[in-house]
Amino acid sequence: MIRHIVFFTARDQADLDRIREGLETLGQIPHARHFEVGRNLHADRLTGAEVDFVVYAEFDNEDDLAAYKADPIYSRAIEMVKPLRDMRIAADIESG
């Protein structure tokens, strides 16, 4: 299984609802076995880094993750969110 974790920070806090809306459209892509978008509850107390949203998805394999990223909905979500975000960090890890 592949775990896909992405952190987002808004450029402007006034855009949080629009960012969440854009990220939630990714849940319409059928290749994930599990998908969620969550608002970060607190800052990293060690570094002070702020993250506004976390996207977490699980895929059966790398082919499903690649299909997710190739879906047109993925491109549209990027178009919606990229101009509004300040930071994006993504990680894909194999689990199990």
Backbone torsions as a table, in degrees:
resi	resn	phi	psi	omega
1	MET	NA	143.9	176.5
2	ILE	-108.7	129.7	173.7
3	ARG	-103.4	126.1	-177.6
4	HIS	-111.9	116.8	-176.6
5	ILE	-126.5	127.3	-177.7
6	VAL	-133.3	132.9	179.2
7	PHE	-107.8	137.8	-180.0
8	PHE	-130.2	141.7	172.1
9	THR	-123.8	133.0	179.9
10	ALA	-75.0	142.8	173.1
11	ARG	-69.9	-38.4	-178.6
12	ASP	-134.7	125.2	-178.1
13	GLN	-59.9	-20.3	177.7
14	ALA	-67.8	-17.1	-178.1
15	ASP	-96.2	7.4	-175.7
16	LEU	-57.2	-42.8	-179.7
17	ASP	-64.8	-40.9	179.4
18	ARG	-66.8	-38.3	177.8
19	ILE	-64.9	-47.7	179.7
20	ARG	-58.8	-43.9	178.9
21	GLU	-58.8	-45.2	178.9
22	GLY	-63.7	-43.0	179.9
23	LEU	-67.0	-37.2	-178.8
24	GLU	-67.2	-22.9	176.5
25	THR	-62.5	-25.2	178.6
26	LEU	-61.7	-25.3	178.4
27	GLY	-66.3	-13.5	177.6
28	GLN	-79.5	-13.1	-179.5
29	ILE	-76.0	127.5	-169.1
30	PRO	-80.2	-2.9	-170.5
31	HIS	-82.7	-16.2	-178.4
32	ALA	-82.8	139.9	173.6
33	ARG	-79.8	-25.3	177.6
34	HIS	-149.2	140.1	179.6
35	PHE	-147.4	136.2	173.0
36	GLU	-154.2	153.1	173.7
37	VAL	-120.7	130.8	179.7
38	GLY	-135.0	147.2	175.0
39	ARG	-80.9	131.6	178.1
40	ASN	-65.7	137.2	-175.2
41	LEU	-86.3	-24.6	-177.9
42	HIS	-160.5	164.2	178.6
43	ALA	-77.7	159.4	172.3
44	ASP	-71.4	109.5	-174.5
45	ARG	-69.0	-18.4	179.2
46	LEU	-80.7	-40.8	-176.6
47	THR	-109.8	-16.4	-176.4
48	GLY	79.8	5.8	-178.7
49	ALA	-68.0	135.2	178.2
50	GLU	-104.1	132.4	172.8
51	VAL	-124.8	130.3	-179.2
52	ASP	-87.9	-43.4	-176.8
53	PHE	-134.0	150.9	172.7
54	VAL	-125.9	129.9	171.3
55	VAL	-104.0	129.5	179.6
56	TYR	-129.6	126.6	178.7
57	ALA	-140.8	152.2	176.8
58	GLU	-121.9	137.8	-179.6
59	PHE	-128.8	146.0	-179.9
60	ASP	-65.0	-32.8	-176.3
61	ASN	-160.6	175.6	-178.2
62	GLU	-66.1	-30.6	178.0
63	ASP	-64.5	-40.3	177.7
64	ASP	-66.4	-39.1	176.8
65	LEU	-64.1	-42.6	178.5
66	ALA	-63.8	-39.8	178.4
67	ALA	-65.7	-38.5	175.7
68	TYR	-58.7	-47.5	-178.1
69	LYS	-71.4	-21.7	179.3
70	ALA	-88.5	-9.6	-177.4
71	ASP	-68.0	141.3	178.4
72	PRO	-58.8	-30.0	177.6
73	ILE	-62.2	-37.2	178.7
74	TYR	-60.5	-45.5	178.8
75	SER	-63.2	-41.4	179.3
76	ARG	-65.4	-39.1	178.6
77	ALA	-63.4	-40.8	176.9
78	ILE	-60.7	-44.0	179.3
79	GLU	-60.7	-35.4	-179.4
80	MET	-75.1	-42.3	-169.4
81	VAL	-91.4	-37.7	-172.9
82	LYS	-53.6	-44.5	-179.8
83	PRO	-67.5	-16.9	-175.5
84	LEU	-99.4	-13.4	-175.0
85	ARG	-97.5	153.6	175.6
86	ASP	-99.3	-45.7	-175.3
87	MET	-132.1	145.6	173.5
88	ARG	-142.6	126.5	174.7
89	ILE	-128.2	126.4	-178.4
90	ALA	-120.3	146.7	175.4
91	ALA	-142.7	139.1	174.7
92	ASP	-122.7	122.6	-178.9
93	ILE	-126.5	145.9	175.8
94	GLU	-85.6	135.4	-177.2
95	SER	-126.9	141.6	175.3
96	GLY	82.1	NA	NA
